């Protein structure tokens, strides 16, 4: 096999088989732990008379699990590079860097996303059956994940943007990737906050702290002082065309950009 080829389906298949053979124990333990923990916690809550009346009662746990689990799992990508011996073996393996990247990209992006939803669906059904057996209560489906309002879909856009950032972080930081990526993300957001605060202050002045009640680069809440007390008096929102531009970037640009950066960062580590 020639490692300098970009993509070969048969070679990709062989590498995928090798990867699962090497990581099978970790994936099985992680899957069983995730499924077992969610199911066990749900059953214990039912048995302690903290029943679930409707799907919206479970939704907060769903979102926390999706983000925490997905980002932690993604940050473990390219874990072979943590150790020198495994890193050399990973880089010298007769498969292209694109095939190696594509394998871990599919597993951490599509693989985890599908597994998480199937696992959670099975767990909820098991917990509901236990709840019906204990107190006869069914879980009412009162929540639409992609509509009512339609903006709920942006939760998933944000998730995939963050997932792409943590995949990029996994190629930059081989040790403590999750922690280092979180710190870099927080520093970046703090920098945006400072830039926004200065821009708002230059436009409206420091008086009344205009910069405090604002969403960086989206809106500013107007404050006015009356008898020594600050009152809200309207909101300044960015123009529609700029809002549409931000939305387009969030939906279609950010995640592909960071996935691409992750690939080239990994490619730079070829021996």
N, C-alpha and C positions, 0 to 999 in steps of 0.2 A: 504493500500500500504506500502511496506517495503522500507524505504529510503536507506537501505544499499545494495540493489541490484544495479548492475552496469548499466544494461539497460533492459528496458521493453518497447516494442513498444507502447502498449496501454497507459502506464503511460507517455511516451514521447509525445504522441499525446495530452493527457490531459494538460500536462504542456505547450505545444506549443499553445494550445487554450487559456489557461490562460494568457500566455505572450502577445499574440496579443490582447486579451481583455483589458489588463492593458495598453498596449502601442499603441493601435489603433489610438488614437488622435494624438500622436506624429508622428507616421509613416505617417498618412494621411496628416498632415500639412507639414511634411518634403517633401513628394512626390509632393504635389501640389506646394509648394514653389520652389522646384528644377525645375520641369517641367515649371511652370509659369514664373519663372525668366529667364530661358534660352530662352524660346519662346518669351517673351516680349522684351528682349534685342536684339534678332535677328530681330524681326519685326521693332523695333525702328531704328536699323541700316539700314535696307532696306529703310524705309520711309525717312531717312536722306541722302539717295543716297550713302550709303556705302554698295553696293551690294556685294554678294558672287559669284565669278565667278566659283570657283572650290572647291572641298572638302578639298584640302590642305590649303585653307584659314581658315577653321574651325578647323583643326587638333590641333593647339596650345591650343585653348579653350577646346577641348576634353580632352587632356592630363592633363591640369591644373585641370579641373573639376573632372576627375577620381581620381587623387592623393589627391587633397585637400578634396573633398567630401568623398572619401572612408576612408581616414585616420581619418578625424573628426568623421565620423559616427562610425568607429570601436572603437575609443577612448571613446565613450559613452557606450560601452558594460559594463555590470555589474554595471550600474549606481545606482542600488538599494543599493549597499554597501556604497554609500556616506553618507546616513542617517542611524543612528543606528537602528531605528525602522524597516525601510524597509530592512535593511541588515539582521536583525534577522529573519524577515519573509522569506526572500529569502533563507537563509541557512537552516531554519527549515522546509521549504516546503517539503512535502513527495514525493520527486523525488531525484534521485541520482545526485551527482555533475556532473557526466559525462553527464547525460541528460540535465542538465541546461547549461553546457558548450557547448554541441553539438548544442543546440537550438540557442544560441547566435553566435556560430561559423558559422552555416549555414546562419543565417540572415546577419551577418556583412561581410561574405566572398562571398558566392554564391548569396545570396539575393540582396545585394547592387549592385554587378557586373552586374547581369541580369537587375535589375531595371534601372540602369544608362544607359545601352545601349539601352533598349527599349524606355526610356524617351527621350534620345538624338535623336534617330531615328525619333520618332514622331515629336519632336520639329523642326528638320531639314526639314522634309517634309512639315510642316505647314509654316515655314519661306520661303521655296522654292515656295510654292503656292502663298504666298503673293508677293514674288518677281516677279513671272511670271505675276501676275495680275497688278503689278505696272509698270514694265518696260520690261516684256516679256523675262527675262533672266532665263535660267535653271542653276542649279549647276552641273558642270561637275565632274564626278567621276574620278579623276586623281590620287588617293592615295590608295595604298594597305597597310593595317595595319599590315599584317603578313609577307610581302615579299617585295622584291625590295628596299633595300636588305633584306635578311632573318634575319639579326640581329635585325630588328625591334621587333621581338618577345620577345627580352630580356627586353623591356620596361615593359611587363606584368610580367615577372619573378621578376623584381625589385619591381614592385607594390605589388605582393603577399608577397615578403619578408618583405617589409615595413609594409604591413597590418598585418602580423604575429607579427612583433615587437610591433606595436601599440596595438594589442590584448593582448599581454603579458604585455605591459605597463598598460593597463586598469585593469589588475588583481593586479598589484603592487601599482598603484597610484589611489586612489579612488576619490580624488579631483584634479581638474586641470590636468587630465590624459594626455591630448594632449600636453599641454605646457611642463610638466615634461618629457614626453617621448621624445619630440623634443630636449630638453636641454641635456638629457642623450645621445641621438644619436649624437648630435653635439660634445659633450665631447669625446665620443668614437672615432669618425672620426678624431678629432684633435689629440687624442692619437696615432692613426694609422699613421697620418701624421708625428708626431714627431719621432716615431720608424723608419719609412721609411727614414726620413731625416738623422737620425744618421747612419743607415745601409749604405745608399748611400755615406755619407761622409766618413765612414770608408773604403769603397771600392775605392772611387775615390778622396778622399781628399776634403777639404773645398774650395780649390781654384776654381774660376770660378762659384761657386754656382751650382754645379751639381744637388743638391737636389731640386732646385726650379722648373725647368721644368720637373716634373716627375708625373706619376700616381702611387700612392703607391702600391708596390708589383706587378706591371705589366710592367712598362717601365720607362726608364730614357733617356732624350734627351741630347745628348752629346754636350757640349759647348767648343769652343776653342777661345783663345784670339789672335787677329791679329791687330797689331798697336793700341792696347789699346781698341779695340772694340770686344765684344763677338759675335761669329757667331755660328749658329747651324751646327753641323758636324756629322749627323747620330743619330741613336737611338738604345739603348740597350733594347731588349725585353726578357722577361723571356722565358725559354725553352718551347717547345710545350707541353710536358707532364705536366708541371706545370700549363700552361694556361688551358689545358683540365681539370685538377683537380679543378682549380678555377671555371671553367664553370659548372662542375658537381655539385659542392657545391652550387653554386648560383641557379641552376635549381632544384635540388632534395633534398638538405639537409637543408638549412637555414630555409625556411618557415616551414617544418614539425617540426624542432627542436623547434622553438619559439612557435608554436601551442601546442606542447607537454608541454613545460615549462609553458605556460599559463594555461593549464589544471591542472597540478600539483600544481601550485601556488594557483589556485582557490580551489583545493581539500584540501590544507593545512588550509583553512579558515573554515572548517567544525566545527560545534559546537557539 
